[in-house]
C-alpha cells in the first residue's frame, strides 16, 4: 500500500465520520465504515492480487491441472493389468485358456516364462500378476476339474483383489464356452440367489464423475485458506499490516478488504472448474447454478476465516504455508470423503473428519452435480459451514486485535 | 575436503531454517501427525457401511440374506425401510450407500428353483465404494445360494482358481499406504524447504549480498541443498522406525538400499524445488509454485491410484516424476525384499532428474544475477 493510499483513506475516514465521540468509542466497529475508503482499499487489494502471477497460477492454472489429473490420472477404474503366464501344460486346453487370457480385456499378457523368472518381474513391478496353468491341466479339464493358480502382487492391494477376481472370471468363461462348444449342458446352472445391480446418479460408474467435483473443493480451499494465509502473513512479516492498523479503518473493514477479493477470486475459480467439468469432462450437472453458487459461497467463509486465523497466529509465511497445508489442504484431499470413504476410517479419525469443513462440502457438490438440488441435504451442511465460518472469523478477529495491541 | 566457504554457507543455511523454533516444530511435528492420520485414513477398503433394506418378502430366505449381510465385518448398520419414498430419501441424503430390495415372491422363487433376485440400488456418486459393496453382496448371494442347494453344487474335483497374494497375503491396505507415505511426506518436507531458500533471499534482498560474496554459484546451491536433504533423511528415519513398530508392516528388504535410494530421491527433489525457487521472485510465488509441482508429483506417483491404470501418455509423464521411482523402492524394500539391482534401476532416473534440474537452476541462478 502506498503512502498516498493511506493518507487518502485516513483523510476521508476523519472528515466523513458524522458520529459523535461517545458513540464512536462504544461502537467503534460499525461507525467508522466509510464506503469510499472501503472501495479504495478493496481496489488496492484486488489490484495487488491481480498483479502477482502466482495468484493467477493458483486461481486459473491449478483448476486446470487438478481437473486434468483427476480426470485422467487418478483412475480407480481398473485398466488392463500386465501379467505373465507360466504355461506348464502343453495340451490344447491349456493353450486355449492362455489364449483367452491374452485376448481378455482385463489383462495384458506381457511375458510367458517359468515362474522363477516371472517372480523376479513381479518383485521389480514389471508385471502385477502371474497365471500358472499347471501340468496336467488338459487331463483335469477332461475329467471335470481344472484348477489354475493366480499370483497377485499384494504390494498393490486393490489391484491384487481385482486380479484374483478377474482371472477366475476368465477361467470360468473359458470353461462355459468350452462346454457350450462340446454341446454339454453348462455346469453353472441358474443360481439360487443373485443380485441385480442398479446404480443411481451415475449408472456407468465412471470414477471421473465423483472425483472431478472434488477438485472444486481443493481449489476453493487453496484460494480461501492457503493463498489468504500466505498473503496476509507476508503483510505481518513486513509490518505493512501494522501500518494499515494505524489508520482509522475499523477491524471489520480491515478484514472485509482482505477477504472480499479472495472470496470473489474463489468463486471465479469455482465457476471455471464447474464449466470445464461440465463441458470438457461431460460430468452431468443436474442441479441449478444458483445452488452451486450458494454452496460454494458458504464454503468459502470457513476457508477464508481459517486463512486469516493462520496468518494472524503465525505472522510468518513459511510457518503459515506449512500449517495451511497440514490443516486445510491435506484434510480436504484425504479426510473429506472425496478420495477415501469416511465410513471406512477408524473411529477416532472418523470423529476428526467432523472438524474438516470440506467434509460438509463434498456431499453437497456430489449431489448438486449428479443428483440435483436437494435443499434438505444442503441446509444442514451449510449451517455447519456457517458455524465454522463464524467461529474462525471470531477467533481471527480476537487474535488480530491482541497482536496489534 | 570441504572448503571453509562451503562449510560456512552450509552452517548459514541450516541456521536460516532451524533458528526459528516454530519452523523447527512445523518441520518435525506434522510428518508424524500425518503418519498416524493419513496412514489410517487413506484406505480404499470399504468398511463400516450402512445399508438400507426394503423387504416385501415374509419368507425365510430374505431373512437369511439380511442376517448374513448384517453379520458381514464390512457392514456396520442396517436400516429397515418401509416404502419407495423412504428408499429415495435415504439414498438422496446419503444415509445409506446402497439399498437391498426383496420382492414379495423372493423366498418362493428361491425354494421353487426359479431363483430369487435381490434388487440392489447403489449410490453412483461414490462409484468406487458402490462397486466394492456390490461385490460383497454378490459373494453373500453366492454363499446363501450354496446353502439352498448344497447337493447340486458338488462336483468330483471342482474347477477353480487358487489365488495367492504374494508380499501381502491378506491384502492389508496399510501395508501399501505406509511405505508409500514415506515417499510423499519426505517430498513435501524437502521441497517446502528448498523452494523457499532462494526466493526468500530475493524477497528479503539478501540475494544481492550473496552474489557479491566470494561464494561460487555451485557452492551456494550445494549449501542450499544440505538442509532439505537432512530434513528428508530425518523424516524418513522416523518413519522407517515407526512403521514396523506401530503398524506391524514387515520390513523385508535392506535398509541400506532404502537409504541409498533416498539420497538420490532427495537430490532429485531438491533439484526440482531449486528450479521452482530460482524462478520465483517472492516466497509466495515459490510456495505456490512448489505446490503446483507437488500435486502432480503426488497424484502421478501411484499413491492415489496405480500408475498402471493411467492412459499411456500419462504414464510417460509419470516417468518424469521422482516419487514414482522412490515409491517403487519403498514398497519394494518394505514388502518385496527388493534386490539391489531393482533398486538401482530406480536410482539412475532419479540421478538424471537431479542433474538436469540442478544444471538448469545453476544456469538460471547465474543469469538472474544481472
Boltz contact constraints between the chains, C-beta under 6 A:
constraints:
  - contact:
      token1: [A, 54]
      token2: [B, 284]
      max_distance: 6.0
  - contact:
      token1: [A, 54]
      token2: [B, 285]
      max_distance: 6.0
  - contact:
      token1: [A, 54]
      token2: [B, 288]
      max_distance: 6.0
  - contact:
      token1: [A, 57]
      token2: [B, 288]
      max_distance: 6.0
  - contact:
      token1: [A, 58]
      token2: [B, 288]
      max_distance: 6.0
  - contact:
      token1: [A, 69]
      token2: [B, 296]
      max_distance: 6.0
  - contact:
      token1: [A, 69]
      token2: [B, 299]
      max_distance: 6.0
  - contact:
      token1: [A, 72]
      token2: [B, 311]
      max_distance: 6.0
  - contact:
      token1: [A, 72]
      token2: [B, 314]
      max_distance: 6.0
  - contact:
      token1: [A, 73]
      token2: [B, 299]
      max_distance: 6.0
  - contact:
      token1: [A, 73]
      token2: [B, 300]
      max_distance: 6.0
  - contact:
      token1: [A, 73]
      token2: [B, 310]
      max_distance: 6.0
  - contact:
      token1: [A, 73]
      token2: [B, 314]
      max_distance: 6.0
  - contact:
      token1: [A, 74]
      token2: [B, 299]
      max_distance: 6.0
  - contact:
      token1: [A, 74]
      token2: [B, 304]
      max_distance: 6.0
  - contact:
      token1: [A, 74]
      token2: [B, 305]
      max_distance: 6.0
  - contact:
      token1: [A, 75]
      token2: [B, 305]
      max_distance: 6.0
  - contact:
      token1: [A, 75]
      token2: [B, 309]
      max_distance: 6.0
  - contact:
      token1: [A, 75]
      token2: [B, 310]
      max_distance: 6.0
  - contact:
      token1: [A, 76]
      token2: [B, 128]
      max_distance: 6.0
  - contact:
      token1: [A, 76]
      token2: [B, 305]
      max_distance: 6.0
  - contact:
      token1: [A, 79]
      token2: [B, 309]
      max_distance: 6.0
  - contact:
      token1: [A, 123]
      token2: [B, 336]
      max_distance: 6.0
  - contact:
      token1: [A, 123]
      token2: [B, 338]
      max_distance: 6.0
  - contact:
      token1: [A, 124]
      token2: [B, 342]
      max_distance: 6.0
  - contact:
      token1: [A, 125]
      token2: [B, 328]
      max_distance: 6.0
  - contact:
      token1: [A, 144]
      token2: [B, 156]
      max_distance: 6.0
  - contact:
      token1: [A, 145]
      token2: [B, 157]
      max_distance: 6.0
  - contact:
      token1: [A, 145]
      token2: [B, 159]
      max_distance: 6.0
  - contact:
      token1: [A, 146]
      token2: [B, 159]
      max_distance: 6.0
  - contact:
      token1: [A, 147]
      token2: [B, 160]
      max_distance: 6.0
  - contact:
      token1: [A, 148]
      token2: [B, 161]
      max_distance: 6.0
  - contact:
      token1: [A, 149]
      token2: [B, 162]
      max_distance: 6.0
  - contact:
      token1: [A, 150]
      token2: [B, 161]
      max_distance: 6.0
  - contact:
      token1: [A, 150]
      token2: [B, 163]
      max_distance: 6.0
  - contact:
      token1: [A, 151]
      token2: [B, 164]
      max_distance: 6.0
  - contact:
      token1: [A, 151]
      token2: [B, 166]
      max_distance: 6.0
  - contact:
      token1: [A, 152]
      token2: [B, 165]
      max_distance: 6.0
  - contact:
      token1: [A, 154]
      token2: [B, 165]
      max_distance: 6.0
  - contact:
      token1: [A, 154]
      token2: [B, 166]
      max_distance: 6.0
  - contact:
      token1: [A, 154]
      token2: [B, 167]
      max_distance: 6.0
  - contact:
      token1: [A, 154]
      token2: [B, 168]
      max_distance: 6.0
  - contact:
      token1: [A, 154]
      token2: [B, 171]
      max_distance: 6.0
  - contact:
      token1: [A, 155]
      token2: [B, 167]
      max_distance: 6.0
  - contact:
      token1: [A, 155]
      token2: [B, 331]
      max_distance: 6.0
  - contact:
      token1: [A, 155]
      token2: [B, 335]
      max_distance: 6.0
  - contact:
      token1: [A, 156]
      token2: [B, 306]
      max_distance: 6.0
  - contact:
      token1: [A, 157]
      token2: [B, 171]
      max_distance: 6.0
  - contact:
      token1: [A, 157]
      token2: [B, 173]
      max_distance: 6.0
  - contact:
      token1: [A, 157]
      token2: [B, 176]
      max_distance: 6.0
  - contact:
      token1: [A, 158]
      token2: [B, 44]
      max_distance: 6.0
  - contact:
      token1: [A, 159]
      token2: [B, 306]
      max_distance: 6.0
  - contact:
      token1: [A, 160]
      token2: [B, 165]
      max_distance: 6.0
  - contact:
      token1: [A, 160]
      token2: [B, 171]
      max_distance: 6.0
  - contact:
      token1: [A, 161]
      token2: [B, 171]
      max_distance: 6.0
  - contact:
      token1: [A, 164]
      token2: [B, 163]
      max_distance: 6.0
  - contact:
      token1: [A, 167]
      token2: [B, 161]
      max_distance: 6.0
  - contact:
      token1: [A, 168]
      token2: [B, 161]
      max_distance: 6.0
  - contact:
      token1: [A, 171]
      token2: [B, 161]
      max_distance: 6.0
  - contact:
      token1: [A, 175]
      token2: [B, 159]
      max_distance: 6.0
  - contact:
      token1: [A, 190]
      token2: [B, 115]
      max_distance: 6.0
  - contact:
      token1: [A, 191]
      token2: [B, 145]
      max_distance: 6.0
  - contact:
      token1: [A, 192]
      token2: [B, 110]
      max_distance: 6.0
  - contact:
      token1: [A, 192]
      token2: [B, 115]
      max_distance: 6.0
  - contact:
      token1: [A, 192]
      token2: [B, 145]
      max_distance: 6.0
  - contact:
      token1: [A, 192]
      token2: [B, 148]
      max_distance: 6.0
  - contact:
      token1: [A, 192]
      token2: [B, 149]
      max_distance: 6.0
  - contact:
      token1: [A, 193]
      token2: [B, 116]
      max_distance: 6.0
  - contact:
      token1: [A, 193]
      token2: [B, 141]
      max_distance: 6.0
  - contact:
      token1: [A, 193]
      token2: [B, 144]
      max_distance: 6.0
  - contact:
      token1: [A, 193]
      token2: [B, 145]
      max_distance: 6.0
  - contact:
      token1: [A, 194]
      token2: [B, 141]
      max_distance: 6.0
  - contact:
      token1: [A, 195]
      token2: [B, 118]
      max_distance: 6.0
  - contact:
      token1: [A, 195]
      token2: [B, 120]
      max_distance: 6.0
  - contact:
      token1: [A, 195]
      token2: [B, 137]
      max_distance: 6.0
  - contact:
      token1: [A, 195]
      token2: [B, 138]
      max_distance: 6.0
  - contact:
      token1: [A, 195]
      token2: [B, 141]
      max_distance: 6.0
  - contact:
      token1: [A, 196]
      token2: [B, 117]
      max_distance: 6.0
  - contact:
      token1: [A, 196]
      token2: [B, 119]
      max_distance: 6.0
  - contact:
      token1: [A, 197]
      token2: [B, 120]
      max_distance: 6.0
  - contact:
      token1: [A, 197]
      token2: [B, 134]
      max_distance: 6.0
  - contact:
      token1: [A, 198]
      token2: [B, 121]
      max_distance: 6.0
  - contact:
      token1: [A, 199]
      token2: [B, 122]
      max_distance: 6.0
  - contact:
      token1: [A, 199]
      token2: [B, 124]
      max_distance: 6.0
  - contact:
      token1: [A, 200]
      token2: [B, 121]
      max_distance: 6.0
  - contact:
      token1: [A, 200]
      token2: [B, 124]
      max_distance: 6.0
  - contact:
      token1: [A, 201]
      token2: [B, 124]
      max_distance: 6.0
  - contact:
      token1: [A, 201]
      token2: [B, 125]
      max_distance: 6.0
  - contact:
      token1: [A, 202]
      token2: [B, 124]
      max_distance: 6.0
  - contact:
      token1: [A, 202]
      token2: [B, 127]
      max_distance: 6.0
  - contact:
      token1: [A, 205]
      token2: [B, 124]
      max_distance: 6.0
  - contact:
      token1: [A, 205]
      token2: [B, 127]
      max_distance: 6.0
  - contact:
      token1: [A, 205]
      token2: [B, 131]
      max_distance: 6.0
  - contact:
      token1: [A, 207]
      token2: [B, 127]
      max_distance: 6.0
  - contact:
      token1: [A, 207]
      token2: [B, 128]
      max_distance: 6.0
  - contact:
      token1: [A, 210]
      token2: [B, 125]
      max_distance: 6.0
  - contact:
      token1: [A, 210]
      token2: [B, 127]
      max_distance: 6.0
  - contact:
      token1: [A, 230]
      token2: [B, 284]
      max_distance: 6.0
  - contact:
      token1: [A, 317]
      token2: [B, 283]
      max_distance: 6.0
  - contact:
      token1: [A, 318]
      token2: [B, 196]
      max_distance: 6.0
  - contact:
      token1: [A, 319]
      token2: [B, 22]
      max_distance: 6.0
  - contact:
      token1: [A, 319]
      token2: [B, 23]
      max_distance: 6.0
  - contact:
      token1: [A, 319]
      token2: [B, 26]
      max_distance: 6.0
  - contact:
      token1: [A, 321]
      token2: [B, 287]
      max_distance: 6.0
  - contact:
      token1: [A, 322]
      token2: [B, 26]
      max_distance: 6.0
  - contact:
      token1: [A, 326]
      token2: [B, 30]
      max_distance: 6.0
  - contact:
      token1: [A, 334]
      token2: [B, 38]
      max_distance: 6.0
  - contact:
      token1: [A, 334]
      token2: [B, 41]
      max_distance: 6.0
  - contact:
      token1: [A, 334]
      token2: [B, 42]
      max_distance: 6.0
  - contact:
      token1: [A, 335]
      token2: [B, 41]
      max_distance: 6.0
  - contact:
      token1: [A, 340]
      token2: [B, 41]
      max_distance: 6.0
  - contact:
      token1: [A, 340]
      token2: [B, 42]
      max_distance: 6.0
  - contact:
      token1: [A, 341]
      token2: [B, 46]
      max_distance: 6.0
  - contact:
      token1: [A, 341]
      token2: [B, 129]
      max_distance: 6.0
  - contact:
      token1: [A, 343]
      token2: [B, 48]
      max_distance: 6.0
  - contact:
      token1: [A, 343]
      token2: [B, 49]
      max_distance: 6.0
  - contact:
      token1: [A, 344]
      token2: [B, 43]
      max_distance: 6.0
  - contact:
      token1: [A, 344]
      token2: [B, 45]
      max_distance: 6.0
  - contact:
      token1: [A, 344]
      token2: [B, 46]
      max_distance: 6.0
  - contact:
      token1: [A, 344]
      token2: [B, 47]
      max_distance: 6.0
  - contact:
      token1: [A, 344]
      token2: [B, 48]
      max_distance: 6.0
  - contact:
      token1: [A, 345]
      token2: [B, 41]
      max_distance: 6.0
  - contact:
      token1: [A, 346]
      token2: [B, 40]
      max_distance: 6.0
  - contact:
      token1: [A, 349]
      token2: [B, 40]
      max_distance: 6.0
  - contact:
      token1: [A, 349]
      token2: [B, 41]
      max_distance: 6.0
  - contact:
      token1: [A, 363]
      token2: [B, 94]
      max_distance: 6.0
  - contact:
      token1: [A, 366]
      token2: [B, 125]
      max_distance: 6.0
  - contact:
      token1: [A, 370]
      token2: [B, 125]
      max_distance: 6.0
  - contact:
      token1: [A, 374]
      token2: [B, 92]
      max_distance: 6.0
  - contact:
      token1: [A, 377]
      token2: [B, 93]
      max_distance: 6.0
